[in-house]
Amino acid sequence: MIELKTESQLELMRASGRLAGDVLTQVAAAVAPGITTRELDALAQRLITDAGAECSFLGYRGYPAALCVSINEEVIHGIPGDRQVLPGDIVSLDVGVCYKGYHGDTATTVAVAVSDPELLHLLDVTRRARDAGIAAVRPGARLGDVSHAVERVVLKAGFAVVRDFVGHGIGQALHEDPQVPNYGKPGRGPVLKPGMTFCIEPMVAFKSAAVSVLRDGWTVVTNDSSPSAHFEHTIAVCADGAEILTAV
């Protein structure tokens, strides 16, 4: 069931969203050659707790960290550890914050001293695909319109949409209805109504969309080891379109 948030609930989601966006911005700014993914996780955890909030991911279905850090061929859910960031890496960061009982979820991919124009193009296309999905949000539209808008940008650029993982509704639970695929046909799916809140998060692969989960039970990688990118915002459907709750 899709829950329509009240204005008071949306105010709490705005607070959690702003905090999630702020944490992501600060963690992304700390990404540099030599830093470990564990250090990035520690920073995220400190920023969240210092703000009086909780880490949405830590302990969620057994996930062992506050931050997901996925490098190069890692698509999502990379577990922080001793791996160092290197020049030429692309580093996807996914942050979840729970503040006063409501969640905010946001992600970005950072290029670290990357000179390959095709790799930079991958990041740009993934970001634009997310933004195209957001632009398709308006009352009366259907969820398939959002999914189709995301997919169209990716396919036009010659990249591949990862289909095994999708966006999601969000609120008092980190994952709520509806699921938000990054592919699909327009005019299908639930009708968008004011008060709906969900995450639009394209995961885009450089070549093949086929992915697998590693033995750690979390880290998702491309089967052909080609790089991938991930961008995400939490949004609310409003009378005049989409409000980006995790914007900074």
N, C-alpha and C positions, 0 to 999 in steps of 0.2 A: 504494500500500500504506500502511495506517495503522500507524504505529509506536507501540507501547506503551512508555512511558518507565519505566525502572527508578527505584528510590528515589534512587539517586545522581544520576541525570539530573534527576529532579524537584528535587533540592536546588539544582542549578545553575540550573534554570529559575526557581526561587523567587528566587534572587539577581538574575537578569537582570530578572525581573518587578518586583521591589521597586524596582530602580534605574529602570526605565522609568516606573513610577508616580510616583516621587519627582521625576524630571525633568519629567514632564507637570504635576505640581502646581506646581512652581516657574515653569515657563513660563506656565501659565494665570494665575498670580498677577501676572505681568508685563504681561498684556494690558491696555491702557488707551488712551484716545484719544491719537493722535499717534505712537504707536510704529509702526515699520515692521515688516512681516513678515520682512524680512531681519534686523532686530535680534532678533526672537524666535528665528529660526533660529540666529543666532550664540550666543545664550544656551543653547539646547538643545545645540549642538555642544560648547560649553565645559563644560557640566555633565557630559556623557557622557564626554568625554575625560579630564576631571579625576578621574573615578571609575575610570579605568583600563579603560574599556570602549570599544567601537566603535559607530559610528552605523550601524544596520542599513540605513537607507535610502540613505545617501550612496554614490553609485555603483551602486546596485542597478538593473540594466538601464538604466544611464545616468542615473538620477535625480540631479539636481545639488545636493541639499541634504540636511541631516540631519533636517529637520522638514517635514511637510506642513501648510500653513496655507491653509485654504479659507474664504472669507468670503461670507456671504449665499447667493447662488444657486450658489456653488461647492460641490459636494458633497464631493469628496475630491481628494487629490493636487495641491492648489494649490502652485505653486512660489513660495517666498519671494522678495521683491524690494523695490522701493521703495514699494509701496502702503502707505499709512498707515491704521491702524485709526481708525474714526470713531464718534462716539456713534450708537447705534441699530444698530450692526453685530452680527451673531452670527458668531463666529470659531471654526471647527473646527480643532483641533490634533491631529495624529497623530504619535506618537513611537515609534521602534523602536530597541531597544538590544541589542547583542550582547555578552555578558559570558562569558568563558571558553568560548566556542564555542556558546552557547545564546542564543536570541533571546527578547525580551519586546516586546510590541506593545500599545499602548493609545492611546485617543483620547477627547477630550471636546469639547464645544462651549460657548463662553463668551459670555454676553450682555453687551454693552458699553453701559451706560446705556440699556437697552431698556425702554420703557414700554408697548409694544404687548402686551396680554395674550395674544393669539393666538400671537404669536411665542414668548413665554415658555412657553405651553402646548405648542408644538412641541418645545421642548427637553425639557420634563418628560416628554412622551409617549415620545420617543426614548430617554431614560434608562430609563424604566420598561419599555420593550420589551426593552432589553438585559437588564435585571434579571429579567424574566419568562423570557427564554431561559436565563439562568443557573439560575434556580429549577427549570427542567424537566430539568436535568442530573442523572442518577443511573444507576448501573449497571443494565443491562437495558432502559433506555429506548432509543428510537431517535432518530437525529439529526433525523428529521422532527418529533418531538415538540418539540424545541428551536426549530426553524424556525417551526412553527405557533404556538408560544407568543409569539414575537416578532411575527409578523404579526397575530395576534389583537388585541394591544394597539394597534397602529398603526391598523388598519382600524376598530376600535371608536371611535377618536377622530376618524375622518374624514380622516386623512392618507394618504399613499401610500408604499408600500415601494419603494425603488429596487431593481430586480431585476438590473440589468446587472453589479453588483458584489456580492460576497458575502464572508462570513468564511472562515476557512481554518485548517487545521492548522498547527502551529508547533513548532519544536524547534531542531535544528542548522541547519535551513534556515528562512528567514523564512516561506516558503509551502510547506506540506506537505499531504498528504491528511489529512483529507477537506475538501472544500469545505463551507461552512456557509451555506446560503441563509437569507435573512431572511423566507422564505415557504415554504409547503408544507403537506402533509397529515400528520397524526400517524400514528404506527405504520409509517412508511416509513424507508428508509435504513439505514445501518449501526447495529448495536447498540452502545451506549456501554459501554465497559469501563474499569476502573481503569487508569490510565497513559496514556490518551488525553489529548492537550493540543491545544487549538484556541482560536481567537479568535471571539468573538461580537460582531458590530459592525453593528447596524442603521444604515442610512443612510435617512433619512426625509425626504420632500419635502412641502412645504406643500400642493401641489395635485397636479400630474401627476408620475408617476414617470419620464417620458421624459427621458433625459439624452443629452449629447453630450460628446465629448472635444475640447478646443480645439486650435488649431494648434500649441501648444507640445508636443503629444503626451502630456500628462499631466493637465492640469486638467480635471476632469469638472464640468459645469454642468447645471442643469435647463434643459430646452428652453424653458420658459415664463418663465424668469428668476425664479421664485418661490424663496423661501429653503428651505434644507434643514439638517438637523442630523445629527450623527454621534457615537456613543458606542461605546466598545470596551473590553473586558477580555480578557486572556489567562487561560484557566482550565484546570484539570486535573480529570479525572474521578477521584474518590476513592470509597472504599467507601461513604461516607455522602452522596455528592452531589458538588457542585462546589467546588473550592478556587480562589479568585480569586487568581491569581499576581501581578497588577499592582495589587492594592489597596494603598493607602497607610494 
